[in-house]
C-alpha cells in the first residue's frame, strides 16, 4: 500500500492551505450555503427583517450609544438610507430614538425590549440551524472547522476591508 506523507501531492490536490487562493472557491461556496441557512433561519423568526434591518439591530445591540451618523458609518450606508431604516425599525417597535443625555442636540438610537427579544429569537433559530449542519460533520471535521473559524476571527479587522491584490 502506498501512503502519501502529509503535505504531499494528495494534500495539495485537496487544498492543503499552502496557497491562499487554492481553497477560496470551496470556502466561498461553503460561506454562501451557510449565509443561505443563516438567512432562512432569520426569516422564520416571529418578526421578519431584512438583512439591513438585522445588521442595524445587531449594531445597536453591540454598541448601544450609536447615533444616526455612527449607525450609517457602521453599516456603510448613507444618512438618508440610515434614517429611513431607523424610521421602519422604530415604527415596528424594535428601536427608539432618544435625546443624548450629554448633548441634547444629538439623538441616540436604542433597542427596545421587543427589539432585544426579536434579536434573541433570530440568534436562537440561527444557532439551531447551524447545530444541524455541525451534527452532520464528524467530530474531527467539527473540530477542524471550529479551529479554522477561530483562526479567521483572530485575523485583524483591516484584512477584511482591504481589496484583494491581483496576481
Secondary structure, 3 states (H helix, E strand, C coil): CCCCCCCCHHHHHHCCCCCCCCCHHHHHHHHHHHHHHHHHHHHCCCCCCCHHHHHHHHHHHHCCCCEHHHHHHHHCCCHHHHHHHHHHHHHCCCEEEEECCCCCCCEEEEECHHHHHHHHHHHHHHHHHHHHHHHCCCHHHHHHHHHHHHHHHHCCCHHHHCCCCCC
